[in-house]
Amino acid sequence: MSKRQKFILRRAGSALLIAFIAISFSFVLFRVLPGDVVTNMSRVPNMTKQAQAALRAQFGIDKPLATQYLLYLRQLASGNLGVSYQSQQPVLGEVLHAVGNTVPMVGLGTVVAILVGTLIGVNAAYRQGSARDRVITGAAMIVYSLPVQWVGLLLLVWLAGWLPTSGMSDPYLFNAGFWTTVQDRALHMLLPATCVALMLFGSFALVVRSSQLEALGDDHVLTARAKGYGNRRIVWREAFRSAMLPLITLSTLTLGFVIGGVVLVEAVFSWPGVGLGTVQAVAARDYPLLQGIFLFITVSVVGFNFLGDVLHSVLDPRVAE
Amino acid sequence: MKLARLLLRRPTIVAGIVIVALFTLVAVFAPLLEPYSVSRPSGAIFAPPSAAHWLGCDDAGVDMLSLVIAGTQNSMLVGFAAAAVAVLIGGTLGILAGYRGSWSETGVVGVTDFFLVIPALPLMIVLAALFGQTIYHIVLVIGLLSWMSVTYVVRAQVHTLKERGFVSRARSLGAGDFYIVRRHILPHVAPLLVAQTVLTVASAVFFEAALAFIGLGDPERISWGTIIQNAFLHSAVSYGAWWAIVPPGVCIAVVVLGSFLIGQGVEEAMNPRLGSAHVSPRSFKLCKPTPEDAL
C-alpha cells in the first residue's frame, strides 16, 4: 500500500469516527437534555397520566436511554430520520428536497466567489503594497465583516423593483414553456446567489493573495524569471499552480460549510432550501426536522473535509508523508 | 512594558483599539446617551433622517439613534461575555495541552478538532432553540462554541515557550508546574489571549446578530441583531426605509473591522514569520519585514 493510500485510509477512518460521534452527539442533544416531546404536550389541560404514558410509549421514550440510542442508530442506518411535526412527512424526504433547492443557488454563488476571489487575490499579490493592493485587501476585509443578512436586506431595498425578491419561482407562471421556466428560475436565483458570493469572496481573495505572495517568493519562480519568461506565465503557470493548494482546501471546506451557512441568506430571500427549513423548524419547534437538517449538514461538512484531504494528498504528495 | 510600546507603534493596532474602546464606552454609558426613549415612539412611522432624528425612526416611530445606542450595550455585552467564556476555556485547554503534552494533548486536540469540524452556526441554532432565549443562554451558546481557535493558538505558543531557557532553568531550581505556568507561561501568552479575546468579541457580535435574525435573540433586549430582524419583519424593505436597516449593520461591520485590526496586529507582532520576505515579481526587490516584526 502506498503512503497516499495509507493516508487516505487514515483520513477516511477519522472522518467516519467524527461522523459517528456527531450522530451520537445529536442524540444526546435532542433526547437527553431536559424536557421531552411529551412534557411540552402535557401542558395541554386535562391530559390524563394514561394519555401521557401512551404518548411516551408511542414515541418510544419510555424505554431506557441505551435502548433508545440503539434504536436511534438502527433507524438512522435504514434512513429513517423520523417524521416532521409540521408536514407529517418523513424528515429524510423533506431534507433531500430542501437540499435540492439549496445546492444550485449556493453552488452558483460559491463558484462566482471563488472565481472573483482568485482573480482579485492574484491581482493584489502581483503588486504587493501598491494602492490597488491596499484597495483590494481593504474592500475584501470590509465585505468580509458585513453581516450577510444585512447585505441581503440592502440588496432588497435597492433592487426590489428590478429582480424577483423572494421564493424560487413565480407562483403565477402556468403552463410556461421550458425556457420561460428556466429564465424565471435564473432570475429568482440572482439575488440570493449574489448575496452568497458577496459573503464568500472576501475570504477567498485574502487567502489567494497571501498564498500567491508566498509562491511568488519561491525559488522556482526566481528561476522562471531568470529564464526570461513573461509576467503572465510567471504569475499563472509558475506561482499560481503552487498557490492553488490552500485555495482548494478552502473551497472544499466552504462547500461543506456553506450548505448550513446560508441560513441567513435563505431567510432573507425566502429561498425554500435547507436554511429556510432550519428557520421554520426553529419557529415551529419541529425537532425531528431540525435534527435531520443538523445531521445532514454535519455529515456533509465531514464528507467535504475528507474530500479536501484526498484532493490535497493527490495534488501535494508531501502531506501523506 | 516593552511589548506594549511595540504594539502601540503599529497604527493598525491603535486604530483598532480606538474603535473598540469607543463602542465599549457607548455600551457602558448607553442609557445616558440615548436622546429619546426606546420604548415609546418619538416621531412618525419610518420618519426619514432629520435634524430631530439623526438616523430617522423605525416602524413604530422609535428613534433609530437611541435604538442603535441601546443595541450597542447588549451586542457588546454578548460579545465580551461570550469572548470571556471562550478564552477561559480555550486558554485553559491550550495551556494544558501545550504544557503537559502526552495524552492530555492528544485528548484536547481530538476534542478541538471535533468541534472545529461541526458547523458552528447550525449547532448554535440547535442549542439556542433547545436551551432557551435569554441573553445568558445566548452568551453560553456562543462562548461554548468559539474556544477552538484560542486553544490552537495558545497551544502553539506554549509549545515554543516550554523549550525556552527560562522555563528549564526555573524547573531545575525546583519550581512546580503551577508556578511555572503562572510566572513564566501566562505572562508570555497574555498578549495572545487579549488578541484572541478581541477577535472572539467580533465573531460573537456576528453570531448574536445571526441568531437574532433567525428569531433566537433575547426578545426582551434590543441588540444590533434584533434591530435588523425587526426591520426585516416590519417591512422596512417595502417601505424603502434604508435608515432603519443601515445603522446596526454598519456598527457590526465597524466593530468587527476594529477587532480584526487589533487581533491581526498583535498576532503579526508576536509571530514574525507571518511578515516573511517576499520577492515581488514586478520590482524584483526583497520586501524585508519591519524591525518590530522581529520581536
Interface residues (C-beta under 8 A of the other chain):
Chain A: I18 I21 A22 F25 L29 F30 L33 Y126 R127 Q128 G129 M141 I142 S145 L146 P147 Q149 W150 V151 L153 L154 L156 V157 A160 T165 L213 E214 L216 G217 V221 L222 R225 N231 I234 V235 A239 G256 F257 G260 G261 V263 L264 A267 V268 T278 V279 V282 A283 R285 L290 Q291 I293 F294 I297 T298 V301 V302 N305
Chain B: D113 F114 V117 I118 P119 L121 P122 L123 I125 V126 L127 A129 L130 A202 F206 A209 A210 F213 I214 G215 L216 I228 A231 F232 A236 V237 S238 G240 W242 I245 V246 P248 G249 I252 A253 V256 L257 F260 S276 A277 H278 V279 S280 P281 R282 F284 C287
